[in-house]
């Protein structure tokens, strides 16, 4: 029920056909790594700041944050999306982006 109404409350308690049929399981086709953060958030845990270790090779720190924001919006988790947008905004204002391999700052900025 955290951050309700959202995709999950609508699926299990809303007007979806699955609700009236008593379905208690859903299949998602979203990134399982990112969903771990969604699951922790829905379980009542603080997920920010995101840990800097164990990031899959297909994601950078920036793309992980950007994609987590997209998932928060997809699932209708407005409070989480606002938190993530604030982090993105702070990064954009400070001009900081991910450090380059040699320890220098990359000159690029990114937007979500």
DSSP file (Angstrom, degrees, kcal/mol; ACC not computed):
  #  RESIDUE AA STRUCTURE BP1 BP2  ACC     N-H-->O    O-->H-N    N-H-->O    O-->H-N    TCO  KAPPA ALPHA  PHI   PSI    X-CA   Y-CA   Z-CA
    1    1 A X    >         0   0    0      0, 0.0     3,-1.3     0, 0.0     2,-0.1   0.000 360.0 360.0 360.0  -5.3    0.0    0.0    0.0
    2    2 A X  T 3   +     0   0    0     40,-0.4     3,-0.1     1,-0.3    40,-0.0  -0.396 360.0   5.8 -64.2 136.5    3.0    2.3    0.1
    3    3 A X  T 3  S-     0   0    0      1,-0.2    75,-0.4    -2,-0.1    -1,-0.3   0.838 107.0-151.3  61.4  35.6    2.8    5.2   -2.4
    4    4 A X    <   +     0   0    0     -3,-1.3    -1,-0.2    73,-0.1     2,-0.1  -0.500  66.5  53.4 -82.9 155.5   -0.8    4.2   -3.3
    5    5 A X  S    S+     0   0    0     -2,-0.2    73,-0.3    -3,-0.1     2,-0.3   0.589  83.4 129.5 -76.3 150.7   -2.5    4.3   -5.6
    6    6 A X  S  > S-     0   0    0     -2,-0.1     4,-2.4    71,-0.1    70,-0.2  -0.863  73.4 -74.2-152.1-176.1   -0.1    2.7   -8.0
    7    7 A X  H  > S+     0   0    0     68,-3.2     4,-2.2    -2,-0.3     5,-0.1   0.875 127.1  48.4 -55.0 -42.2    0.2   -0.1  -10.6
    8    8 A X  H  > S+     0   0    0     67,-0.4     4,-2.5     2,-0.2     5,-0.3   0.907 111.1  47.0 -72.6 -43.1    0.2   -2.8   -7.9
    9    9 A X  H  > S+     0   0    0      1,-0.2     4,-2.1     2,-0.2     5,-0.4   0.885 114.2  49.7 -66.7 -35.4   -2.8   -1.6   -5.9
   10   10 A X  H  X S+     0   0    0     -4,-2.4     4,-1.6     3,-0.2     6,-0.8   0.908 112.2  47.9 -66.8 -40.6   -4.7   -1.2   -9.1
   11   11 A X  H  < S+     0   0    0     -4,-2.2    -2,-0.2    -5,-0.2    -1,-0.2   0.929 123.0  31.2 -65.5 -45.9   -3.8   -4.7  -10.3
   12   12 A X  H  < S+     0   0    0     -4,-2.5    -2,-0.2    -5,-0.1    -1,-0.2   0.684 138.9  17.5 -91.0 -18.5   -4.7   -6.4   -7.0
   13   13 A X  H  < S+     0   0    0     -4,-2.1    -3,-0.2    -5,-0.3    -2,-0.2   0.429 110.8  75.9-130.5  -1.9   -7.5   -4.2   -5.8
   14   14 A X  S  < S-     0   0    0     -4,-1.6     6,-0.1    -5,-0.4    -4,-0.1   0.039  97.8 -65.6-102.1-154.4   -8.7   -2.2   -8.8
   15   15 A X  S    S+     0   0    0      4,-0.1    -4,-0.1     3,-0.1    -5,-0.1   0.393  81.5 125.7 -82.7   2.8  -10.7   -2.7  -11.9
   16   16 A X    >>  -     0   0    0     -6,-0.8     4,-1.1     1,-0.1     3,-0.8  -0.289  68.8-124.6 -61.0 147.7   -8.4   -5.2  -13.7
   17   17 A X  H 3> S+     0   0    0      1,-0.2     4,-1.4     2,-0.2     5,-0.2   0.859 110.4  63.5 -59.4 -35.6  -10.1   -8.4  -14.7
   18   18 A X  H 34>S+     0   0    0      1,-0.2     5,-2.5     2,-0.2     4,-0.4   0.839  96.5  58.0 -60.0 -33.2   -7.4  -10.3  -12.8
   19   19 A X  H X45S+     0   0    0     -3,-0.8     3,-1.3     1,-0.2    -1,-0.2   0.943 106.8  45.8 -62.5 -47.8   -8.7   -8.7   -9.5
   20   20 A X  H 3<5S+     0   0    0     -4,-1.1    -1,-0.2     1,-0.3    -2,-0.2   0.756 111.4  54.1 -68.8 -22.5  -12.2  -10.1  -10.0
   21   21 A X  T 3<5S-     0   0    0     -4,-1.4    -1,-0.3     2,-0.1    -2,-0.2   0.461 115.0-116.1 -89.4  -1.4  -10.7  -13.5  -10.9
   22   22 A X  T < 5 +     0   0    0     -3,-1.3    -3,-0.2    -4,-0.4     2,-0.2   0.683  50.4 170.4  78.7  17.8   -8.7  -13.6   -7.7
   23   23 A X      < +     0   0    0     -5,-2.5    -1,-0.2    -6,-0.1    -2,-0.1  -0.447  12.7 179.0 -64.2 131.6   -5.3  -13.6   -9.4
   24   24 A X        +     0   0    0     -2,-0.2     2,-0.4     1,-0.0    -1,-0.1   0.149  58.3  66.1-120.2  15.8   -2.6  -13.1   -6.7
   25   25 A X        -     0   0    0      2,-0.0     2,-0.4   -13,-0.0    -1,-0.0  -0.998  58.2-167.5-139.8 141.5    0.4  -13.2   -9.0
   26   26 A X        -     0   0    0     -2,-0.4     2,-0.5    -3,-0.0    -2,-0.0  -0.960  14.8-139.8-128.8 149.0    1.7  -10.9  -11.7
   27   27 A X        -     0   0    0     -2,-0.4     2,-0.4     2,-0.0    -2,-0.0  -0.927  21.0-164.4-107.2 129.3    4.3  -11.3  -14.3
   28   28 A X        -     0   0    0     -2,-0.5     2,-0.2     2,-0.1     4,-0.0  -0.894  18.4-159.2-116.2 143.4    6.5   -8.3  -15.1
   29   29 A X        +     0   0    0     -2,-0.4     2,-0.3     2,-0.1    -2,-0.0  -0.504  57.2 109.5-116.7  60.4    8.8   -7.7  -18.0
   30   30 A X  S    S-     0   0    0     -2,-0.2     2,-0.3     1,-0.0    -2,-0.1  -0.772  83.9 -66.3-125.5 170.8   11.0   -5.0  -16.5
   31   31 A X     >  -     0   0    0     -2,-0.3     4,-2.1     1,-0.2     5,-0.1  -0.431  38.9-152.6 -64.2 120.1   14.6   -5.1  -15.4
   32   32 A X  H  > S+     0   0    0     -2,-0.3     4,-1.1     1,-0.2    -1,-0.2   0.836  94.0  56.5 -65.5 -32.0   14.9   -7.5  -12.4
   33   33 A X  H >> S+     0   0    0      1,-0.2     3,-0.6     2,-0.2     4,-0.6   0.954 111.6  41.9 -62.7 -48.6   18.0   -5.7  -11.0
   34   34 A X  H >> S+     0   0    0      1,-0.2     4,-1.5     2,-0.2     3,-0.9   0.844 106.6  63.3 -67.2 -33.0   16.0   -2.4  -10.9
   35   35 A X  H 3X S+     0   0    0     -4,-2.1     4,-3.2     1,-0.3    -1,-0.2   0.794  89.9  68.0 -65.1 -25.3   12.9   -4.2   -9.5
   36   36 A X  H <X S+     0   0    0     -4,-1.1     4,-2.3    -3,-0.6    -1,-0.3   0.897 102.3  46.4 -58.0 -38.3   14.9   -5.1   -6.4
   37   37 A X  H <X S+     0   0    0     -3,-0.9     4,-2.5    -4,-0.6    -1,-0.2   0.890 111.8  50.3 -71.0 -39.1   15.0   -1.4   -5.5
   38   38 A X  H  X S+     0   0    0     -4,-1.5     4,-2.8     2,-0.2    -2,-0.2   0.934 111.4  49.2 -61.2 -45.9   11.2   -1.1   -6.3
   39   39 A X  H  X S+     0   0    0     -4,-3.2     4,-1.5     2,-0.2    -2,-0.2   0.921 111.4  48.2 -60.9 -46.1   10.6   -4.1   -4.0
   40   40 A X  H  <>S+     0   0    0     -4,-2.3     5,-2.4    -5,-0.2    -1,-0.2   0.922 112.3  49.9 -60.4 -43.7   12.7   -2.7   -1.2
   41   41 A X  H ><5S+     0   0    0     -4,-2.5     3,-1.7     1,-0.2    -2,-0.2   0.932 110.6  48.6 -60.6 -47.1   10.9    0.6   -1.5
   42   42 A X  H 3<5S+     0   0    0     -4,-2.8   -40,-0.4     1,-0.3    -1,-0.2   0.756 105.5  60.1 -66.0 -23.3    7.4   -1.0   -1.5
   43   43 A X  T 3<5S-     0   0    0     -4,-1.5    -1,-0.3    -5,-0.2    -2,-0.2   0.450 126.2-100.6 -83.1  -0.5    8.5   -3.0    1.6
   44   44 A X  T < 5S+     0   0    0     -3,-1.7     2,-0.2     1,-0.3    -3,-0.2   0.492  78.0 134.4  99.2   4.1    9.1    0.3    3.4
   45   45 A X      < -     0   0    0     -5,-2.4     2,-0.4    -6,-0.2    -1,-0.3  -0.566  58.9-116.6 -88.3 151.3   12.9    0.6    3.1
   46   46 A X        -     0   0    0     -2,-0.2    -1,-0.0     1,-0.1    -5,-0.0  -0.706  29.2-178.7 -78.6 132.5   14.8    3.7    2.2
   47   47 A X        +     0   0    0     -2,-0.4     2,-0.4     3,-0.0     4,-0.2   0.529  36.3 123.3-112.1  -8.8   16.6    3.0   -1.1
   48   48 A X        +     0   0    0      2,-0.1     2,-0.1     1,-0.1     3,-0.0  -0.868  56.9  41.4-108.0 140.6   18.4    6.3   -1.6
   49   49 A X  S    S-     0   0    0     -2,-0.4     2,-0.1     1,-0.1     3,-0.1   0.513  93.6-133.7 -74.0 150.2   21.3    6.9   -1.9
   50   50 A X        -     0   0    0     -2,-0.1    -2,-0.1     1,-0.1    -1,-0.1  -0.449  27.2-102.1 -69.6 143.2   21.7    4.0   -4.2
   51   51 A X        -     0   0    0     -4,-0.2    -1,-0.1     1,-0.1    -4,-0.0  -0.345  20.3-142.0 -65.7 149.7   24.8    1.8   -3.5
   52   52 A X  S    S+     0   0    0     -3,-0.1     3,-0.3     2,-0.0     2,-0.2   0.460  75.0  74.5 -92.5  -2.0   27.7    2.3   -5.8
   53   53 A X  S    S+     0   0    0      1,-0.2    -2,-0.1     0, 0.0     0, 0.0  -0.665  83.1  30.3-109.8 166.7   28.8   -1.3   -5.9
   54   54 A X  S    S+     0   0    0     -2,-0.2     2,-0.5     1,-0.2    -1,-0.2   0.772  70.8 159.6  60.5  31.5   27.4   -4.4   -7.7
   55   55 A X        -     0   0    0     -3,-0.3    -1,-0.2     1,-0.1     6,-0.1  -0.716  46.9-110.4 -81.0 128.9   26.0   -2.4  -10.6
   56   56 A X    >   -     0   0    0     -2,-0.5     3,-2.0     1,-0.1    -1,-0.1  -0.224  24.4-115.6 -57.9 150.6   25.4   -4.7  -13.6
   57   57 A X  T 3  S+     0   0    0      1,-0.3    -1,-0.1    -3,-0.0    -2,-0.0   0.723 112.6  63.2 -63.1 -21.8   27.8   -4.1  -16.5
   58   58 A X  T 3  S+     0   0    0      2,-0.0     2,-0.4     0, 0.0    -1,-0.3   0.488 101.1  61.6 -83.2  -1.6   25.0   -3.0  -18.8
   59   59 A X    <   -     0   0    0     -3,-2.0     2,-0.2     4,-0.0    -4,-0.0  -0.962  64.7-155.7-124.6 141.9   24.2    0.0  -16.6
   60   60 A X     >  -     0   0    0     -2,-0.4     4,-2.4     1,-0.1     5,-0.2  -0.588  41.6-101.8 -95.7 171.9   26.2    3.0  -15.5
   61   61 A X  H  > S+     0   0    0     -2,-0.2     4,-1.8     1,-0.2     5,-0.1   0.906 125.2  48.2 -59.5 -39.3   25.4    4.8  -12.3
   62   62 A X  H  > S+     0   0    0      2,-0.2     4,-2.6     1,-0.2    -1,-0.2   0.929 112.2  45.7 -67.9 -46.5   23.6    7.5  -14.4
   63   63 A X  H  > S+     0   0    0      1,-0.2     4,-2.9     2,-0.2     5,-0.2   0.844 109.9  56.1 -68.7 -31.0   21.6    5.0  -16.5
   64   64 A X  H  X S+     0   0    0     -4,-2.4     4,-2.3     2,-0.2    -1,-0.2   0.941 110.9  43.6 -63.2 -46.1   20.6    3.1  -13.4
   65   65 A X  H  X S+     0   0    0     -4,-1.8     4,-2.1     2,-0.2    -2,-0.2   0.925 115.6  48.7 -63.9 -45.0   19.2    6.2  -11.8
   66   66 A X  H  X S+     0   0    0     -4,-2.6     4,-2.0     1,-0.2    -2,-0.2   0.925 114.2  45.0 -61.5 -46.1   17.5    7.2  -15.0
   67   67 A X  H  X S+     0   0    0     -4,-2.9     4,-2.4     2,-0.2    -1,-0.2   0.844 110.0  54.5 -70.6 -33.3   15.9    3.8  -15.6
   68   68 A X  H  X S+     0   0    0     -4,-2.3     4,-2.6    -5,-0.2    -1,-0.2   0.893 108.0  50.8 -65.6 -37.9   14.8    3.5  -12.0
   69   69 A X  H  X S+     0   0    0     -4,-2.1     4,-2.2     2,-0.2    -2,-0.2   0.913 109.2  50.9 -63.2 -42.4   13.0    6.8  -12.4
   70   70 A X  H  X S+     0   0    0     -4,-2.0     4,-2.5     1,-0.2    -2,-0.2   0.907 111.6  47.7 -61.0 -41.5   11.3    5.5  -15.5
   71   71 A X  H  X S+     0   0    0     -4,-2.4     4,-2.7     2,-0.2     6,-0.2   0.905 108.3  54.2 -67.1 -40.6   10.3    2.4  -13.6
   72   72 A X  H  <>S+     0   0    0     -4,-2.6     5,-2.8     1,-0.2     4,-0.4   0.914 112.3  44.8 -58.8 -41.7    8.9    4.4  -10.7
   73   73 A X  H ><5S+     0   0    0     -4,-2.2     3,-1.1     3,-0.2    -2,-0.2   0.916 111.0  53.6 -67.0 -42.6    6.8    6.4  -13.2
   74   74 A X  H 3<5S+     0   0    0     -4,-2.5    -2,-0.2     1,-0.3    -1,-0.2   0.910 112.0  44.5 -57.5 -44.0    5.7    3.2  -15.0
   75   75 A X  T 3<5S-     0   0    0     -4,-2.7   -68,-3.2    -5,-0.1   -67,-0.4   0.471 114.2-117.4 -82.4  -1.6    4.5    1.7  -11.7
   76   76 A X  T < 5 +     0   0    0     -3,-1.1     2,-1.5    -4,-0.4    -3,-0.2   0.793  60.2 152.9  72.1  27.7    2.8    4.9  -10.6
   77   77 A X     >< +     0   0    0     -5,-2.8     4,-2.6    -6,-0.2    -1,-0.2  -0.638  13.7 172.4 -91.0  80.2    5.1    5.4   -7.6
   78   78 A X  H  > S+     0   0    0     -2,-1.5     4,-2.3   -75,-0.4    -1,-0.2   0.864  71.6  50.6 -62.8 -41.6    4.8    9.1   -7.5
   79   79 A X  H  > S+     0   0    0      2,-0.2     4,-2.0     1,-0.2    -1,-0.2   0.911 113.4  46.5 -65.8 -41.0    6.6    9.7   -4.2
   80   80 A X  H  > S+     0   0    0      2,-0.2     4,-2.6     1,-0.2    -2,-0.2   0.919 110.9  52.5 -65.7 -42.7    9.5    7.6   -5.3
   81   81 A X  H  X S+     0   0    0     -4,-2.6     4,-2.8     1,-0.2    -2,-0.2   0.901 108.4  51.4 -59.4 -41.3    9.6    9.3   -8.7
   82   82 A X  H  X S+     0   0    0     -4,-2.3     4,-2.0     2,-0.2    -1,-0.2   0.907 109.7  49.6 -62.8 -41.8    9.7   12.7   -6.9
   83   83 A X  H  X S+     0   0    0     -4,-2.0     4,-1.7     2,-0.2    -2,-0.2   0.935 113.6  45.8 -61.4 -45.9   12.6   11.6   -4.8
   84   84 A X  H  X S+     0   0    0     -4,-2.6     4,-2.5     1,-0.2    -2,-0.2   0.887 109.9  54.0 -66.4 -39.2   14.5   10.3   -7.8
   85   85 A X  H  X S+     0   0    0     -4,-2.8     4,-2.7     1,-0.2    -1,-0.2   0.878 106.4  53.5 -61.7 -37.2   13.7   13.5   -9.8
   86   86 A X  H  X S+     0   0    0     -4,-2.0     4,-2.4     2,-0.2    -1,-0.2   0.897 108.8  48.7 -64.4 -40.1   15.2   15.5   -6.9
   87   87 A X  H  X S+     0   0    0     -4,-1.7     4,-2.2     2,-0.2    -2,-0.2   0.935 112.4  48.0 -64.0 -46.1   18.4   13.5   -7.0
   88   88 A X  H  X S+     0   0    0     -4,-2.5     4,-2.6     1,-0.2    -2,-0.2   0.915 111.1  51.6 -60.4 -43.5   18.6   14.0  -10.8
   89   89 A X  H  X S+     0   0    0     -4,-2.7     4,-2.7     1,-0.2    -1,-0.2   0.914 108.7  50.2 -61.4 -44.1   18.0   17.7  -10.4
   90   90 A X  H  X S+     0   0    0     -4,-2.4     4,-2.3     2,-0.2     6,-0.3   0.907 111.4  49.3 -60.6 -41.6   20.8   18.0   -7.8
   91   91 A X  H  X>S+     0   0    0     -4,-2.2     4,-1.3     1,-0.2     5,-0.9   0.923 112.4  47.5 -63.9 -44.1   23.2   16.2  -10.1
   92   92 A X  H  <5S+     0   0    0     -4,-2.6    -2,-0.2     1,-0.2    -1,-0.2   0.908 112.6  48.7 -64.7 -41.8   22.2   18.5  -13.0
   93   93 A X  H  <5S+     0   0    0     -4,-2.7    -1,-0.2     1,-0.2    -2,-0.2   0.887 113.6  46.2 -65.7 -38.3   22.6   21.6  -10.9
   94   94 A X  H  <5S-     0   0    0     -4,-2.3    -1,-0.2    -5,-0.2    -2,-0.2   0.691 103.1-132.6 -78.9 -16.9   26.0   20.6   -9.6
   95   95 A X  T  <5 +     0   0    0     -4,-1.3     2,-0.3     1,-0.3    -3,-0.2   0.572  56.2 144.9  77.1   7.0   27.2   19.6  -13.0
   96   96 A X      < +     0   0    0     -5,-0.9    -1,-0.3    -6,-0.3     2,-0.3  -0.610  18.8 167.3 -81.2 136.8   28.5   16.3  -11.6
   97   97 A X        -     0   0    0     -2,-0.3     9,-0.1     9,-0.2     3,-0.1  -0.796  50.3 -52.6-131.8-179.2   28.4   13.3  -13.7
   98   98 A X        -     0   0    0     -2,-0.3     8,-0.9     1,-0.1     2,-0.1  -0.226  64.5-106.4 -57.3 140.0   30.0    9.9  -13.3
   99   99 A X  B     -A  105   0A   0      6,-0.2     6,-0.2     1,-0.1    -1,-0.1  -0.432  34.2-118.4 -69.5 141.7   33.7   10.0  -12.8
  100  100 A X    >   -     0   0    0      4,-3.3     3,-2.0    -2,-0.1    -1,-0.1  -0.244  32.8 -97.0 -72.0 167.7   35.8    8.9  -15.8
  101  101 A X  T 3  S+     0   0    0      1,-0.3    -1,-0.1     2,-0.1    -2,-0.1   0.838 124.8  53.4 -56.4 -36.2   38.1    6.0  -15.6
  102  102 A X  T 3  S-     0   0    0      2,-0.1    -1,-0.3     1,-0.1     3,-0.1   0.404 122.0-104.3 -84.3   4.8   41.1    8.2  -14.9
  103  103 A X  S <  S+     0   0    0     -3,-2.0     2,-0.2     1,-0.4    -2,-0.1   0.362  83.1 122.3  92.2  -5.2   39.3    9.9  -12.0
  104  104 A X        -     0   0    0     -5,-0.1    -4,-3.3     1,-0.1    -1,-0.4  -0.502  69.1-101.7 -85.4 161.2   38.5   13.2  -13.8
  105  105 A X  B     -A   99   0A   0     -6,-0.2    -6,-0.2    -2,-0.2     2,-0.2  -0.640  31.8-122.6 -81.9 136.3   35.0   14.4  -14.2
  106  106 A X        -     0   0    0     -8,-0.9    -9,-0.2    -2,-0.3    -1,-0.0  -0.508  14.6-135.3 -71.3 147.8   33.3   13.9  -17.6
  107  107 A X  S    S+     0   0    0     -2,-0.2     2,-0.1   -11,-0.1    -1,-0.1   0.581  71.9 100.8 -82.8  -9.6   32.2   17.1  -19.2
  108  108 A X        -     0   0    0      1,-0.0     2,-0.3     0, 0.0    -2,-0.1  -0.455  55.8-155.0 -81.0 148.6   28.8   15.8  -20.2
  109  109 A X        -     0   0    0     -2,-0.1     2,-0.4   -12,-0.1   -12,-0.1  -0.836  11.7-151.6-110.0 156.7   25.5   16.4  -18.4
  110  110 A X        -     0   0    0     -2,-0.3     2,-0.3   -22,-0.1   -18,-0.0  -0.950   3.4-154.6-131.0 152.2   22.6   14.0  -18.7
  111  111 A X              0   0    0     -2,-0.4   -22,-0.0     1,-0.1   -45,-0.0  -0.923 360.0 360.0-125.5 149.9   18.9   14.5  -18.4
  112  112 A X              0   0    0     -2,-0.3    -1,-0.1   -27,-0.1   -27,-0.0   0.357 360.0 360.0-105.7 360.0   16.1   12.2  -17.4
